[in-house]
Amino acid sequence: MHKILFIVNPHSGTSDKSTFQPMVERVVDLSRFQYEVVFTEYAGHATELAQQAVKDGYDAVVAVGGDGTVNETARGLINTQTALGVVPCGSGNGLARHLMIPLSIKKSLEIINDFEVHDLDYGLIDGHPFFCTCGMGFDAFISQKFSEAGKRGPATYLEQILKGALNYQPETYELSDESGKYRYKAFLVSCANASQYGNNAYIAPQASMSDGLLDVIVMEPFDMIDAPQISLEMFNKTLDKNAFIKTFRTKRLQIHRKEEGVIHYDGDPAQAGKDITVEVVHKGIKIIVNRNADKRLRRPNAIQSAASYFFNEINAIRQDMVKQGRHVMAISKVLQRKLNK
């Protein structure tokens, strides 16, 4: 009989966690699994609970929450024989979406019942484990703003992106790996173990969690007039085809920048120095996966559809202004007025 610990973040997402344990009783195969449910009480608690579960001989620890809860839980399980499971209940659910774990609590618990465990990769940025993405530049800047915003959800995230993009200044980075050294002026540098940030926003559409490599994405500076197209391509899984995007794969990356500043790992911001190391740990974590993931068709969800509609509207404004020969700053002012309404 497998022993499973469910670690529930009572504050993640919008679902009522008081109904979670009754759902476990109904869905989980109790003839095969012995389980316990615990709730986190403070930041970092999930890591402590997961580490103790390893010591206590649990076969799996399931993170019930958003990407932050998943990251905290997974940190306590790296390089152990205890598997990570995910019941997605957050706003982005990046790892769950990459692994094609259903967003329904009932259906995600059915994935736990299957108990299909794979050895997958994770990453480290300056010693911080990450499982989806890490980076610096604009996405780290937005992660910091998002954490300070006081409210969650894709609407808040989108608002921070559009407000920040109007004034953000690109930085110069020196990137070094086994193939050489490169210098870029970049809007952002992202290293992806999985394909997306969350909400089906694909920063690295071709990324794999089992190839022993990180997908490095360098987004070069662009005019505001190009922002809607870039955003659409992120949701349409075609960002890697954009002319402003440079991509390559590596096991280990050294990054030098002129100033200390913020980085992010799975959306959590942290301060870091001028020199940063990012590396992959091949097959360093066991994860319960969806055995039927390759058979399922990806269909746009409500967030994707809303985002596509939003960016299509902005793109229409862009095209109209281009036809009329207006300067790109006029576009910025229109976007700013929309955000301030």
C-alpha positions in Angstrom: 0.0 0.0 0.0 1.4 3.4 -1.0 1.6 6.2 1.6 0.6 9.6 0.3 0.7 13.0 2.0 -1.4 15.8 0.6 -0.1 19.2 1.3 -2.8 21.8 0.9 -2.3 25.6 0.7 -5.6 26.9 2.0 -5.0 30.3 0.5 -4.1 29.4 -3.1 -6.6 30.0 -5.9 -10.3 30.5 -5.3 -11.6 27.0 -4.6 -12.8 26.1 -1.1 -10.3 23.7 0.4 -12.7 22.5 3.1 -14.2 20.1 0.5 -10.8 18.6 -0.5 -10.6 15.8 2.0 -14.2 14.5 1.3 -13.2 14.5 -2.4 -10.1 12.4 -1.6 -12.3 9.9 0.3 -14.6 9.6 -2.8 -11.9 9.4 -5.5 -8.7 8.0 -4.2 -8.5 4.2 -4.3 -8.3 3.5 -0.5 -7.5 -0.2 -1.1 -4.2 0.9 -2.6 -3.4 4.2 -0.9 -3.0 5.3 2.7 -3.2 9.0 2.9 -3.0 12.1 5.2 -4.0 15.7 4.5 -2.1 18.6 6.1 -2.5 22.4 5.6 0.3 24.8 5.2 0.5 27.6 7.8 3.3 29.9 6.6 5.7 30.5 3.7 8.2 27.6 3.4 6.0 25.2 5.4 5.4 23.0 2.4 9.1 22.3 2.1 9.4 21.4 5.7 6.4 19.0 5.5 7.7 17.4 2.3 11.2 16.8 3.9 9.6 15.2 6.9 7.4 13.0 4.7 10.6 11.7 3.0 12.0 10.8 6.4 8.7 9.1 7.4 8.9 6.9 4.3 6.0 8.4 2.2 5.9 7.2 -1.4 4.5 10.5 -2.7 3.7 14.0 -1.6 1.0 15.8 -3.5 1.0 19.6 -3.7 -2.5 21.0 -3.6 -2.2 24.6 -4.6 -0.6 26.9 -7.2 2.9 27.1 -8.7 4.3 28.5 -5.4 3.0 25.5 -3.4 4.2 23.1 -6.1 7.7 24.7 -6.0 7.9 24.7 -2.2 6.8 21.0 -2.0 9.0 19.8 -4.8 12.0 21.5 -3.2 11.7 19.0 -0.3 11.6 16.0 -2.6 14.5 16.6 -5.0 17.0 13.8 -5.2 14.8 11.5 -3.1 12.7 8.4 -3.8 9.5 10.2 -2.8 7.4 11.3 -5.8 5.8 14.7 -6.3 2.1 14.8 -7.3 0.1 17.9 -8.3 -3.5 18.8 -7.7 -3.6 22.2 -9.4 -5.5 24.9 -7.5 -3.7 28.1 -8.4 -3.9 30.9 -10.9 -1.2 29.8 -13.4 -0.6 26.1 -12.8 2.4 26.0 -15.1 3.8 22.6 -14.1 0.4 20.9 -14.2 -0.4 22.4 -17.6 3.0 21.3 -19.0 2.4 17.8 -17.7 -1.2 17.9 -19.0 -2.6 17.2 -15.5 -6.3 18.1 -15.5 -7.3 21.3 -13.6 -10.3 19.5 -12.1 -9.6 18.3 -8.6 -11.5 15.1 -9.2 -9.6 14.3 -12.5 -6.2 15.2 -11.1 -6.9 12.8 -8.1 -7.6 10.1 -10.7 -4.1 10.8 -12.1 -2.8 10.1 -8.6 -4.7 6.8 -8.6 -2.8 5.7 -11.7 0.5 6.4 -9.9 2.6 6.6 -13.1 5.9 7.9 -11.8 8.7 9.3 -14.1 12.1 10.6 -13.3 12.2 14.2 -14.6 14.6 17.1 -14.6 14.7 20.2 -12.5 16.8 23.4 -12.6 18.8 25.5 -10.3 19.4 29.2 -10.5 21.9 30.4 -7.9 21.0 27.4 -5.8 17.2 28.0 -6.0 15.4 24.9 -7.4 12.9 25.6 -10.2 10.7 23.2 -12.1 9.2 25.3 -14.9 11.1 28.5 -15.6 13.6 30.9 -14.1 15.0 34.1 -15.5 15.9 37.8 -15.3 14.9 41.0 -17.0 11.3 41.8 -17.7 9.8 38.6 -16.5 11.6 38.8 -13.1 10.6 42.5 -12.9 6.9 41.5 -13.5 7.2 38.6 -10.9 8.3 41.2 -8.3 5.5 43.6 -9.3 3.0 40.7 -9.2 4.1 39.7 -5.7 3.6 43.3 -4.5 0.2 43.8 -6.2 -1.8 42.4 -3.4 -4.1 40.4 -5.6 -3.6 37.3 -7.8 -5.0 36.0 -11.1 -4.3 36.4 -14.8 -6.0 39.8 -15.0 -3.5 41.3 -12.5 -0.6 39.6 -14.2 -1.7 41.0 -17.6 -2.1 44.4 -16.2 1.4 44.4 -14.7 2.9 43.2 -18.0 1.3 46.0 -20.0 2.0 48.7 -17.5 5.6 47.6 -17.1 6.3 47.2 -20.8 5.7 50.9 -21.4 8.8 51.9 -19.3 11.0 48.9 -18.9 14.6 49.4 -20.1 16.5 46.3 -21.5 19.8 45.3 -20.0 23.0 43.9 -21.5 23.9 40.3 -20.6 26.9 38.1 -21.2 26.0 34.4 -21.6 28.5 31.6 -21.4 28.1 27.9 -21.9 30.0 25.0 -23.2 29.7 26.3 -26.8 31.1 29.8 -26.1 30.3 33.3 -24.9 27.6 35.6 -26.3 26.6 39.2 -25.5 23.0 40.4 -25.9 21.0 43.5 -25.1 17.8 41.8 -24.0 14.3 42.5 -22.8 14.6 39.2 -20.8 16.6 36.0 -20.5 14.6 33.0 -19.5 15.7 29.4 -18.8 13.0 26.8 -19.2 12.8 23.3 -17.9 9.2 23.1 -18.8 7.4 24.9 -21.7 5.3 27.6 -20.0 5.0 30.2 -17.3 1.4 29.2 -16.6 -2.0 30.0 -18.0 -0.8 28.4 -21.3 1.7 31.2 -21.9 4.4 29.2 -23.7 7.8 30.9 -23.3 9.6 27.7 -24.6 7.2 25.6 -26.7 9.7 22.9 -27.4 11.0 22.4 -23.8 11.2 18.9 -22.3 11.5 17.9 -18.7 13.4 14.7 -19.6 16.1 15.7 -22.1 18.7 16.9 -19.5 18.8 20.4 -21.1 17.4 23.8 -20.4 15.9 25.9 -23.2 17.4 29.4 -23.0 15.2 32.2 -24.4 16.7 35.6 -25.2 14.1 38.2 -26.1 15.8 41.1 -27.8 14.4 44.7 -27.5 11.3 45.4 -29.6 9.0 48.4 -30.2 5.7 48.5 -28.4 4.1 48.1 -31.8 5.4 44.5 -31.8 4.1 43.6 -28.3 0.7 42.3 -29.3 2.1 39.9 -31.9 4.7 38.6 -29.4 2.0 38.1 -26.8 -0.2 36.2 -29.3 2.7 34.0 -30.3 3.3 33.1 -26.7 -0.3 31.8 -26.3 -0.2 30.1 -29.7 3.0 28.2 -29.0 4.9 29.9 -31.8 7.1 32.3 -29.9 10.3 30.5 -30.9 9.6 31.5 -34.5 9.7 35.3 -33.7 12.6 37.3 -35.1 13.2 39.0 -31.7 13.7 35.6 -30.0 17.0 33.8 -29.8 16.9 30.2 -28.4 19.5 27.5 -27.6 19.8 24.5 -25.3 22.4 23.9 -22.6 23.1 22.0 -19.4 24.7 24.9 -17.6 24.7 28.7 -18.2 26.8 31.5 -16.7 25.2 35.0 -16.9 26.9 38.3 -16.2 25.0 41.6 -16.0 26.2 45.1 -15.1 24.1 45.5 -12.0 22.7 43.4 -9.2 18.9 42.9 -9.4 15.9 40.6 -9.3 15.6 37.1 -10.7 12.7 34.7 -10.5 12.3 31.0 -10.1 8.9 29.6 -11.0 7.5 33.1 -10.6 8.9 33.8 -7.1 11.2 36.9 -7.1 14.6 37.0 -5.4 17.5 39.4 -5.3 20.8 38.1 -7.0 24.2 39.5 -7.9 25.8 40.4 -11.1 27.0 36.8 -11.8 24.4 34.1 -12.0 24.6 30.3 -12.6 21.8 28.3 -14.1 22.0 24.5 -14.5 19.8 21.5 -15.0 19.7 18.4 -12.7 18.9 15.5 -15.0 16.2 13.1 -13.7 16.6 14.6 -10.2 13.0 14.4 -9.2 10.2 11.8 -9.4 6.9 13.1 -10.5 3.5 11.5 -10.9 2.5 12.1 -14.5 -0.6 11.8 -16.7 0.0 8.5 -18.6 -2.5 9.6 -21.3 -0.9 13.1 -21.8 0.3 12.3 -25.4 -3.2 11.2 -26.4 -5.0 14.3 -25.3 -5.6 17.2 -27.6 -4.8 20.7 -26.3 -7.8 22.9 -26.6 -7.8 26.6 -25.8 -9.2 27.3 -22.3 -11.2 30.3 -21.2 -8.0 32.2 -20.2 -6.4 31.5 -23.6 -9.5 32.7 -25.4 -9.8 35.8 -23.3 -6.2 36.6 -23.8 -6.3 36.1 -27.5 -9.4 38.3 -27.7 -7.6 41.0 -25.7 -4.5 41.0 -27.8 -6.5 40.9 -31.0 -8.2 44.1 -29.9 -4.8 45.7 -29.2 -3.5 44.4 -32.5 -6.4 46.0 -34.3 -5.4 49.4 -32.7 -1.8 48.8 -33.7 -2.7 48.1 -37.4 -5.0 51.1 -37.5 -2.3 53.3 -36.2 0.3 51.9 -38.6 -2.1 52.6 -41.5 -2.4 56.2 -40.3 1.3 56.6 -39.9 1.1 57.4 -36.2 4.2 57.2 -33.9 4.7 54.2 -31.6 4.4 56.4 -28.6 0.8 57.1 -29.5 0.2 53.4 -29.1 1.7 53.4 -25.7 -0.6 56.3 -24.7 -3.7 54.4 -25.9 -2.7 51.3 -24.0 -2.0 53.3 -20.9 -5.4 55.0 -21.1 -7.0 51.5 -21.4 -5.2 50.3 -18.3 -6.2 53.4 -16.3 -9.9 53.0 -17.0 
